[in-house]
Amino acid sequence: MHGLGNDFMVVDLVTQSLDLRAQEIRRWSDRRTGVGFDQLLAVQPPSDPGADFRYRIFNRDGTEAEQCGNGARCFARFVRDHGLTVKRCLTLETSNGMIRTRLLKDDRVEVEMGPPGLAPAEVPFLAEFAKPEGDGLRHRLSTADAEVVLAPVSIGNPHAVIEVDDIVSAPVKRVGTAVQSSPAFPEGVNVGFLQVVQGDFARLRVYERGAGETRACGSGACAAMVAGRLRGLLDAEATVSLRGGEVSLRWPGEGEPVTMTGPTAQIYDGQIRS
């Protein structure tokens, strides 16, 4: 499945069992010799009685991620299409709390991602490795390969949002790798490059932790929305355009959940032979 070109292998671990090992995930994710995907999504029974399913995300390098917005949309469609639920509205248990999804028409899914985390400890971000910019949000980070001003934001997973004039010419891989290697982000970070066009429209590229640049990153779009709003650059409702397409975002302000709406697509079904 994919959401705006951010592609996934989704595995039903409710009606069947499978031992998910990092070595196997890396082998399956290889686009030349395996299935090929950005992340693997595991559908599991919840441990919390208030949730419908447990939602787990594994990067192509086998590491487990806390959150994935595009994956959440595909997850919600998968469980309904494969008869695991008849509900259109779901509560999903993630490693960082609950998120809620709502299946809309035309294969679009709305995801309520929860309130963003802005305190350094919530990201986590070690502020002693950077200099504050004085606006209460952004920091100047110096590395061996780059010096950037960024906004650390948590959407259940860590993000660093960097404002740029033009995402086409932005040094996404070089700067993304440099920021990810900084001790300021002890759990790694997804690095977003945000170009605000006008209050209700922005462009974004994301260099993801454990995956590199992907065609879309839903949680990255949410982080960009939060940073743009707090900077006074984006409206409460805005469209963010990524390489794979567009998502609609809504964020009333601090303490409120970020809501994202976007498409999903089924590519094919397959079986793993043991």
Contacts in CASP RR format, 6 or more apart in sequence:
PFRMAT RR
TARGET T0000
AUTHOR 0000-0000-0000
METHOD contacts of the structure
MODEL  1
MHGLGNDFMVVDLVTQSLDLRAQEIRRWSDRRTGVGFDQLLAVQPPSDPG
ADFRYRIFNRDGTEAEQCGNGARCFARFVRDHGLTVKRCLTLETSNGMIR
TRLLKDDRVEVEMGPPGLAPAEVPFLAEFAKPEGDGLRHRLSTADAEVVL
APVSIGNPHAVIEVDDIVSAPVKRVGTAVQSSPAFPEGVNVGFLQVVQGD
FARLRVYERGAGETRACGSGACAAMVAGRLRGLLDAEATVSLRGGEVSLR
WPGEGEPVTMTGPTAQIYDGQIRS
1 7 0 8 1.000
1 8 0 8 1.000
1 10 0 8 1.000
1 74 0 8 1.000
1 77 0 8 1.000
1 78 0 8 1.000
1 264 0 8 1.000
1 265 0 8 1.000
1 266 0 8 1.000
1 267 0 8 1.000
2 8 0 8 1.000
2 70 0 8 1.000
2 74 0 8 1.000
2 264 0 8 1.000
2 265 0 8 1.000
2 267 0 8 1.000
3 70 0 8 1.000
3 71 0 8 1.000
3 73 0 8 1.000
3 74 0 8 1.000
3 216 0 8 1.000
3 262 0 8 1.000
3 263 0 8 1.000
3 264 0 8 1.000
3 265 0 8 1.000
4 70 0 8 1.000
4 215 0 8 1.000
4 216 0 8 1.000
4 242 0 8 1.000
4 244 0 8 1.000
4 245 0 8 1.000
4 246 0 8 1.000
4 247 0 8 1.000
4 262 0 8 1.000
4 263 0 8 1.000
5 70 0 8 1.000
5 214 0 8 1.000
5 215 0 8 1.000
5 216 0 8 1.000
5 243 0 8 1.000
5 244 0 8 1.000
5 245 0 8 1.000
6 38 0 8 1.000
6 39 0 8 1.000
6 70 0 8 1.000
6 71 0 8 1.000
6 214 0 8 1.000
6 215 0 8 1.000
6 216 0 8 1.000
6 217 0 8 1.000
6 218 0 8 1.000
6 244 0 8 1.000
7 36 0 8 1.000
7 37 0 8 1.000
7 38 0 8 1.000
7 267 0 8 1.000
8 37 0 8 1.000
8 38 0 8 1.000
8 39 0 8 1.000
8 40 0 8 1.000
8 41 0 8 1.000
8 70 0 8 1.000
8 71 0 8 1.000
8 74 0 8 1.000
9 28 0 8 1.000
9 29 0 8 1.000
9 35 0 8 1.000
9 36 0 8 1.000
9 37 0 8 1.000
9 39 0 8 1.000
9 40 0 8 1.000
9 41 0 8 1.000
10 40 0 8 1.000
10 41 0 8 1.000
10 43 0 8 1.000
10 74 0 8 1.000
10 75 0 8 1.000
10 78 0 8 1.000
11 18 0 8 1.000
11 20 0 8 1.000
11 40 0 8 1.000
11 41 0 8 1.000
11 42 0 8 1.000
11 43 0 8 1.000
11 272 0 8 1.000
12 43 0 8 1.000
12 78 0 8 1.000
12 82 0 8 1.000
12 84 0 8 1.000
13 42 0 8 1.000
13 43 0 8 1.000
13 44 0 8 1.000
14 43 0 8 1.000
14 44 0 8 1.000
14 45 0 8 1.000
14 53 0 8 1.000
14 84 0 8 1.000
15 84 0 8 1.000
18 272 0 8 1.000
20 40 0 8 1.000
20 42 0 8 1.000
20 58 0 8 1.000
22 58 0 8 1.000
22 61 0 8 1.000
22 62 0 8 1.000
22 63 0 8 1.000
25 40 0 8 1.000
25 58 0 8 1.000
25 60 0 8 1.000
25 61 0 8 1.000
25 62 0 8 1.000
26 60 0 8 1.000
26 61 0 8 1.000
26 62 0 8 1.000
27 33 0 8 1.000
27 34 0 8 1.000
28 34 0 8 1.000
28 35 0 8 1.000
28 36 0 8 1.000
28 37 0 8 1.000
28 40 0 8 1.000
28 272 0 8 1.000
29 35 0 8 1.000
29 36 0 8 1.000
29 37 0 8 1.000
29 38 0 8 1.000
29 40 0 8 1.000
29 60 0 8 1.000
29 61 0 8 1.000
29 62 0 8 1.000
30 36 0 8 1.000
36 60 0 8 1.000
37 60 0 8 1.000
38 59 0 8 1.000
38 60 0 8 1.000
38 208 0 8 1.000
38 211 0 8 1.000
38 214 0 8 1.000
39 57 0 8 1.000
39 58 0 8 1.000
39 59 0 8 1.000
39 60 0 8 1.000
39 65 0 8 1.000
39 68 0 8 1.000
39 71 0 8 1.000
39 211 0 8 1.000
40 57 0 8 1.000
40 58 0 8 1.000
40 60 0 8 1.000
40 62 0 8 1.000
41 55 0 8 1.000
41 56 0 8 1.000
41 57 0 8 1.000
41 58 0 8 1.000
41 68 0 8 1.000
41 71 0 8 1.000
41 74 0 8 1.000
41 75 0 8 1.000
41 78 0 8 1.000
42 54 0 8 1.000
42 55 0 8 1.000
42 56 0 8 1.000
42 57 0 8 1.000
42 58 0 8 1.000
43 53 0 8 1.000
43 54 0 8 1.000
43 55 0 8 1.000
43 75 0 8 1.000
43 78 0 8 1.000
43 79 0 8 1.000
43 84 0 8 1.000
44 53 0 8 1.000
44 54 0 8 1.000
44 55 0 8 1.000
44 56 0 8 1.000
45 53 0 8 1.000
45 54 0 8 1.000
46 52 0 8 1.000
46 53 0 8 1.000
46 54 0 8 1.000
46 93 0 8 1.000
47 54 0 8 1.000
47 93 0 8 1.000
48 93 0 8 1.000
48 98 0 8 1.000
50 91 0 8 1.000
50 93 0 8 1.000
50 98 0 8 1.000
51 91 0 8 1.000
51 92 0 8 1.000
51 93 0 8 1.000
51 98 0 8 1.000
52 79 0 8 1.000
52 85 0 8 1.000
52 87 0 8 1.000
52 90 0 8 1.000
52 91 0 8 1.000
52 92 0 8 1.000
53 75 0 8 1.000
53 79 0 8 1.000
53 84 0 8 1.000
53 85 0 8 1.000
53 90 0 8 1.000
53 92 0 8 1.000
53 93 0 8 1.000
54 92 0 8 1.000
54 93 0 8 1.000
54 94 0 8 1.000
55 72 0 8 1.000
55 75 0 8 1.000
55 92 0 8 1.000
55 93 0 8 1.000
55 94 0 8 1.000
55 99 0 8 1.000
56 64 0 8 1.000
56 94 0 8 1.000
56 95 0 8 1.000
57 64 0 8 1.000
57 65 0 8 1.000
57 66 0 8 1.000
57 67 0 8 1.000
57 68 0 8 1.000
57 71 0 8 1.000
57 94 0 8 1.000
58 64 0 8 1.000
58 65 0 8 1.000
59 65 0 8 1.000
59 208 0 8 1.000
59 209 0 8 1.000
59 210 0 8 1.000
59 211 0 8 1.000
60 210 0 8 1.000
60 211 0 8 1.000
61 210 0 8 1.000
61 211 0 8 1.000
63 209 0 8 1.000
63 210 0 8 1.000
64 95 0 8 1.000
65 157 0 8 1.000
65 209 0 8 1.000
66 94 0 8 1.000
66 95 0 8 1.000
66 96 0 8 1.000
66 156 0 8 1.000
66 157 0 8 1.000
67 94 0 8 1.000
67 96 0 8 1.000
67 99 0 8 1.000
67 113 0 8 1.000
67 155 0 8 1.000
67 156 0 8 1.000
67 157 0 8 1.000
67 219 0 8 1.000
68 157 0 8 1.000
68 218 0 8 1.000
68 219 0 8 1.000
69 111 0 8 1.000
69 113 0 8 1.000
69 217 0 8 1.000
69 218 0 8 1.000
69 219 0 8 1.000
69 222 0 8 1.000
69 260 0 8 1.000
70 216 0 8 1.000
70 217 0 8 1.000
70 218 0 8 1.000
71 218 0 8 1.000
72 92 0 8 1.000
72 99 0 8 1.000
72 101 0 8 1.000
72 109 0 8 1.000
72 111 0 8 1.000
72 113 0 8 1.000
73 101 0 8 1.000
73 108 0 8 1.000
73 109 0 8 1.000
73 111 0 8 1.000
73 260 0 8 1.000
73 262 0 8 1.000
73 263 0 8 1.000
73 264 0 8 1.000
74 109 0 8 1.000
74 264 0 8 1.000
75 92 0 8 1.000
75 101 0 8 1.000
76 90 0 8 1.000
76 92 0 8 1.000
76 101 0 8 1.000
76 102 0 8 1.000
76 103 0 8 1.000
76 109 0 8 1.000
76 111 0 8 1.000
76 264 0 8 1.000
77 103 0 8 1.000
77 107 0 8 1.000
77 109 0 8 1.000
77 264 0 8 1.000
77 266 0 8 1.000
78 84 0 8 1.000
79 85 0 8 1.000
79 90 0 8 1.000
80 86 0 8 1.000
80 87 0 8 1.000
80 88 0 8 1.000
80 103 0 8 1.000
81 266 0 8 1.000
88 102 0 8 1.000
88 103 0 8 1.000
89 100 0 8 1.000
89 101 0 8 1.000
89 102 0 8 1.000
89 103 0 8 1.000
90 100 0 8 1.000
90 101 0 8 1.000
90 102 0 8 1.000
91 98 0 8 1.000
91 99 0 8 1.000
91 100 0 8 1.000
92 98 0 8 1.000
92 99 0 8 1.000
92 100 0 8 1.000
92 101 0 8 1.000
94 156 0 8 1.000
96 156 0 8 1.000
96 157 0 8 1.000
97 156 0 8 1.000
99 111 0 8 1.000
99 112 0 8 1.000
99 113 0 8 1.000
99 114 0 8 1.000
100 111 0 8 1.000
100 112 0 8 1.000
101 109 0 8 1.000
101 110 0 8 1.000
101 111 0 8 1.000
101 112 0 8 1.000
102 109 0 8 1.000
102 110 0 8 1.000
102 111 0 8 1.000
102 112 0 8 1.000
103 109 0 8 1.000
104 110 0 8 1.000
104 261 0 8 1.000
106 263 0 8 1.000
107 263 0 8 1.000
107 264 0 8 1.000
107 265 0 8 1.000
108 261 0 8 1.000
108 262 0 8 1.000
108 263 0 8 1.000
108 264 0 8 1.000
109 261 0 8 1.000
109 262 0 8 1.000
109 263 0 8 1.000
109 264 0 8 1.000
110 259 0 8 1.000
110 260 0 8 1.000
110 261 0 8 1.000
110 262 0 8 1.000
111 259 0 8 1.000
111 260 0 8 1.000
111 261 0 8 1.000
112 257 0 8 1.000
112 258 0 8 1.000
112 259 0 8 1.000
113 155 0 8 1.000
113 156 0 8 1.000
113 219 0 8 1.000
113 222 0 8 1.000
113 257 0 8 1.000
113 258 0 8 1.000
113 259 0 8 1.000
113 260 0 8 1.000
114 155 0 8 1.000
114 257 0 8 1.000
114 258 0 8 1.000
115 254 0 8 1.000
115 255 0 8 1.000
115 256 0 8 1.000
115 257 0 8 1.000
115 258 0 8 1.000
116 153 0 8 1.000
116 154 0 8 1.000
116 155 0 8 1.000
116 222 0 8 1.000
116 223 0 8 1.000
116 226 0 8 1.000
116 251 0 8 1.000
116 258 0 8 1.000
117 123 0 8 1.000
117 153 0 8 1.000
117 154 0 8 1.000
117 155 0 8 1.000
117 156 0 8 1.000
118 137 0 8 1.000
118 153 0 8 1.000
118 154 0 8 1.000
118 226 0 8 1.000
118 230 0 8 1.000
118 254 0 8 1.000
120 126 0 8 1.000
120 127 0 8 1.000
120 152 0 8 1.000
122 154 0 8 1.000
123 152 0 8 1.000
123 153 0 8 1.000
123 154 0 8 1.000
123 158 0 8 1.000
123 159 0 8 1.000
123 185 0 8 1.000
123 189 0 8 1.000
124 154 0 8 1.000
124 158 0 8 1.000
124 185 0 8 1.000
124 186 0 8 1.000
124 187 0 8 1.000
125 139 0 8 1.000
125 152 0 8 1.000
125 158 0 8 1.000
125 160 0 8 1.000
125 184 0 8 1.000
125 185 0 8 1.000
126 183 0 8 1.000
126 184 0 8 1.000
126 185 0 8 1.000
126 186 0 8 1.000
127 139 0 8 1.000
127 184 0 8 1.000
129 141 0 8 1.000
129 182 0 8 1.000
129 183 0 8 1.000
129 184 0 8 1.000
130 139 0 8 1.000
130 140 0 8 1.000
130 141 0 8 1.000
130 142 0 8 1.000
130 184 0 8 1.000
131 139 0 8 1.000
131 140 0 8 1.000
132 138 0 8 1.000
132 139 0 8 1.000
132 140 0 8 1.000
133 139 0 8 1.000
133 140 0 8 1.000
133 149 0 8 1.000
135 231 0 8 1.000
137 151 0 8 1.000
137 227 0 8 1.000
137 230 0 8 1.000
137 231 0 8 1.000
138 149 0 8 1.000
138 150 0 8 1.000
138 151 0 8 1.000
138 231 0 8 1.000
139 149 0 8 1.000
139 150 0 8 1.000
139 151 0 8 1.000
139 152 0 8 1.000
139 184 0 8 1.000
140 147 0 8 1.000
140 148 0 8 1.000
140 149 0 8 1.000
141 147 0 8 1.000
141 148 0 8 1.000
141 149 0 8 1.000
141 150 0 8 1.000
141 160 0 8 1.000
141 179 0 8 1.000
141 182 0 8 1.000
141 184 0 8 1.000
143 178 0 8 1.000
143 179 0 8 1.000
143 181 0 8 1.000
143 182 0 8 1.000
144 178 0 8 1.000
145 174 0 8 1.000
145 175 0 8 1.000
145 177 0 8 1.000
145 178 0 8 1.000
146 171 0 8 1.000
146 174 0 8 1.000
146 175 0 8 1.000
146 176 0 8 1.000
146 178 0 8 1.000
146 179 0 8 1.000
148 162 0 8 1.000
148 175 0 8 1.000
148 178 0 8 1.000
148 179 0 8 1.000
149 162 0 8 1.000
149 163 0 8 1.000
150 160 0 8 1.000
150 161 0 8 1.000
150 162 0 8 1.000
150 179 0 8 1.000
150 191 0 8 1.000
151 160 0 8 1.000
151 161 0 8 1.000
151 162 0 8 1.000
151 227 0 8 1.000
151 230 0 8 1.000
151 231 0 8 1.000
152 158 0 8 1.000
152 159 0 8 1.000
152 160 0 8 1.000
152 185 0 8 1.000
152 189 0 8 1.000
153 159 0 8 1.000
153 160 0 8 1.000
153 161 0 8 1.000
153 223 0 8 1.000
153 226 0 8 1.000
153 227 0 8 1.000
154 223 0 8 1.000
155 219 0 8 1.000
155 220 0 8 1.000
155 222 0 8 1.000
155 223 0 8 1.000
155 226 0 8 1.000
155 258 0 8 1.000
156 219 0 8 1.000
157 190 0 8 1.000
157 209 0 8 1.000
157 219 0 8 1.000
158 185 0 8 1.000
158 187 0 8 1.000
158 188 0 8 1.000
158 189 0 8 1.000
158 190 0 8 1.000
158 209 0 8 1.000
159 189 0 8 1.000
159 190 0 8 1.000
159 191 0 8 1.000
159 192 0 8 1.000
159 219 0 8 1.000
159 220 0 8 1.000
159 223 0 8 1.000
160 179 0 8 1.000
160 185 0 8 1.000
160 189 0 8 1.000
160 190 0 8 1.000
160 191 0 8 1.000
160 192 0 8 1.000
161 192 0 8 1.000
161 194 0 8 1.000
161 220 0 8 1.000
161 223 0 8 1.000
161 224 0 8 1.000
161 226 0 8 1.000
161 227 0 8 1.000
161 228 0 8 1.000
162 175 0 8 1.000
162 179 0 8 1.000
162 191 0 8 1.000
162 192 0 8 1.000
162 193 0 8 1.000
162 194 0 8 1.000
163 194 0 8 1.000
163 195 0 8 1.000
163 196 0 8 1.000
163 227 0 8 1.000
163 231 0 8 1.000
163 233 0 8 1.000
164 170 0 8 1.000
164 193 0 8 1.000
164 194 0 8 1.000
164 195 0 8 1.000
165 195 0 8 1.000
166 195 0 8 1.000
167 193 0 8 1.000
167 194 0 8 1.000
167 195 0 8 1.000
167 203 0 8 1.000
167 204 0 8 1.000
167 205 0 8 1.000
170 193 0 8 1.000
170 195 0 8 1.000
170 205 0 8 1.000
172 191 0 8 1.000
172 193 0 8 1.000
172 205 0 8 1.000
172 207 0 8 1.000
172 213 0 8 1.000
173 207 0 8 1.000
173 212 0 8 1.000
173 213 0 8 1.000
175 191 0 8 1.000
175 193 0 8 1.000
175 207 0 8 1.000
176 191 0 8 1.000
176 207 0 8 1.000
177 207 0 8 1.000
179 185 0 8 1.000
179 189 0 8 1.000
179 191 0 8 1.000
180 188 0 8 1.000
180 189 0 8 1.000
180 191 0 8 1.000
180 207 0 8 1.000
180 209 0 8 1.000
188 209 0 8 1.000
189 209 0 8 1.000
190 206 0 8 1.000
190 207 0 8 1.000
190 208 0 8 1.000
190 209 0 8 1.000
190 217 0 8 1.000
190 219 0 8 1.000
190 220 0 8 1.000
190 223 0 8 1.000
191 206 0 8 1.000
191 207 0 8 1.000
192 204 0 8 1.000
192 205 0 8 1.000
192 206 0 8 1.000
192 207 0 8 1.000
192 217 0 8 1.000
192 220 0 8 1.000
192 223 0 8 1.000
192 224 0 8 1.000
193 204 0 8 1.000
193 205 0 8 1.000
193 206 0 8 1.000
193 207 0 8 1.000
194 202 0 8 1.000
194 203 0 8 1.000
194 204 0 8 1.000
194 224 0 8 1.000
194 227 0 8 1.000
194 228 0 8 1.000
195 202 0 8 1.000
195 203 0 8 1.000
195 204 0 8 1.000
196 202 0 8 1.000
196 228 0 8 1.000
196 233 0 8 1.000
196 234 0 8 1.000
197 203 0 8 1.000
199 233 0 8 1.000
199 234 0 8 1.000
199 235 0 8 1.000
199 238 0 8 1.000
200 234 0 8 1.000
200 235 0 8 1.000
200 237 0 8 1.000
200 238 0 8 1.000
200 239 0 8 1.000
201 238 0 8 1.000
201 239 0 8 1.000
201 240 0 8 1.000
201 241 0 8 1.000
202 224 0 8 1.000
202 228 0 8 1.000
202 233 0 8 1.000
202 234 0 8 1.000
202 238 0 8 1.000
202 239 0 8 1.000
202 240 0 8 1.000
202 241 0 8 1.000
203 240 0 8 1.000
203 241 0 8 1.000
203 242 0 8 1.000
204 217 0 8 1.000
204 220 0 8 1.000
204 221 0 8 1.000
204 224 0 8 1.000
204 240 0 8 1.000
204 241 0 8 1.000
204 242 0 8 1.000
205 213 0 8 1.000
205 242 0 8 1.000
205 243 0 8 1.000
206 213 0 8 1.000
206 214 0 8 1.000
206 216 0 8 1.000
206 217 0 8 1.000
206 220 0 8 1.000
206 242 0 8 1.000
207 213 0 8 1.000
208 214 0 8 1.000
208 217 0 8 1.000
215 242 0 8 1.000
215 243 0 8 1.000
215 244 0 8 1.000
215 245 0 8 1.000
216 242 0 8 1.000
216 243 0 8 1.000
216 244 0 8 1.000
216 245 0 8 1.000
216 247 0 8 1.000
217 242 0 8 1.000
218 242 0 8 1.000
218 247 0 8 1.000
218 260 0 8 1.000
221 240 0 8 1.000
221 242 0 8 1.000
221 247 0 8 1.000
221 249 0 8 1.000
221 260 0 8 1.000
222 249 0 8 1.000
222 251 0 8 1.000
222 258 0 8 1.000
222 260 0 8 1.000
224 240 0 8 1.000
225 234 0 8 1.000
225 238 0 8 1.000
225 240 0 8 1.000
225 249 0 8 1.000
225 251 0 8 1.000
225 258 0 8 1.000
226 251 0 8 1.000
226 258 0 8 1.000
228 234 0 8 1.000
229 235 0 8 1.000
229 236 0 8 1.000
229 251 0 8 1.000
229 253 0 8 1.000
230 254 0 8 1.000
236 250 0 8 1.000
236 251 0 8 1.000
236 252 0 8 1.000
236 253 0 8 1.000
237 248 0 8 1.000
237 249 0 8 1.000
237 250 0 8 1.000
238 248 0 8 1.000
238 249 0 8 1.000
239 246 0 8 1.000
239 247 0 8 1.000
239 248 0 8 1.000
239 249 0 8 1.000
240 246 0 8 1.000
240 247 0 8 1.000
240 249 0 8 1.000
246 262 0 8 1.000
247 260 0 8 1.000
247 261 0 8 1.000
247 262 0 8 1.000
248 260 0 8 1.000
248 261 0 8 1.000
248 262 0 8 1.000
249 258 0 8 1.000
249 259 0 8 1.000
249 260 0 8 1.000
249 261 0 8 1.000
250 258 0 8 1.000
250 259 0 8 1.000
250 260 0 8 1.000
251 257 0 8 1.000
251 258 0 8 1.000
251 259 0 8 1.000
END
